[in-house]
Each structure stands twice: as C-alpha cells, then as structure tokens.
C-alpha cells in the first residue's frame, strides 16, 4: 500500500521482524539492512541479520534486498561470563 506525502510516495512495507508483524514506512520498495536498522533505531554493534533463512554478510548490509512479506531476523550478539 502506498500514499503520497508531499512529493514522496511512502510505501507501507509489511514484513515479519524478529517474529513480529511490522509495517515499515519507506519511500522505497526495497530496503537495505542498514536502512532497516536505522528506521528501527537498532544501534547494536554486533548484529547477525537473517532474511528468509539466509544469513546476510556484513558487507552486503548496504544492498537493497528487503522486500514486502520478507521474514527478517536481527540478532544482537553479546558475551557474558
């Protein structure tokens, strides 16, 4: 579903993020991992991202690849002892 906001078309992308249904407002039909991290205000350093069961390498985080109905998991890795 799209709507016009000023001169931009805003897409409401529906996807599953960490097992929750989410609706993301974006002017694009495809989002990069970096864009989704920014939109969701995720600032963790060590994050593993899985899209539809595929682990995304860090070097691909800037490639637009997240689309409507994708199943995205963002896992924060931390140590403890």
N, C-alpha and C positions, 0 to 999 in steps of 0.2 A: 504494500500500500504506500502511495506517495502523496505528498501535499506540497504546495508551493509556499515557501517562506521568504518573502521579499523576492529576490532574483534567484534564489536557490531552490532546487527541488530536494525535499527531505524524504528519504526512504525510511520507513519503519521496518527494519530487518528483524524478523523473528528467528531466533535460534535458541539452542539449549546451551547454557553456560554453566559448567560445574553442576550438572544435573538439574538445573532450574530453567524454566522457560523465561526467556528475556526478550525484550523488544528494544532494539538499539536504533536511535535516530541518527541517520547519517546521510550526507549528500551523495554518497557513492553506493553502487550495488555490490561492490566487493571491498572488504576491509583487510588491511594487513594486521598482523598480530600486534605490531607497535600501535596502530590506531586504536584497536580494541582495548589494549592495556591503558592507553591514555583516556579513552572515553569512560572506562570503568574505574579510573583513578587507582589502578594497581601500580604500586611503586616498588615492589619487592625486587631485589637484585637477582636472585636465583629462581627462575620460573621455568618449568617444563610445560610446553604447550602441545596438546594433542588435538588434532582436528579429524573427526570421523575415524578415530582409531589409529591415525598416523602421527608419529612424533615429528614435530617441526623443528629442524635445526635452527639454532640462534641466527645463523647468517641469512636465513630466509624470513625473518620476522618483519622485514620491510616490504615484502612482496604481497600485493593484494591477493588474498586467496580465501578469505572467509566470506561465505555467501548465505543467503536465506536458507533456513532449515538445517544448517550445519550443527553438529554436536561438538562443542568446544570444551576442553578441559584445560584449566590453568592451575598447575600445581606448584605451590611455593615450597622449595626445598630448604630445610634448615637443619642444623646439627644441634645436638644436645649431649649431655653426658651425665 
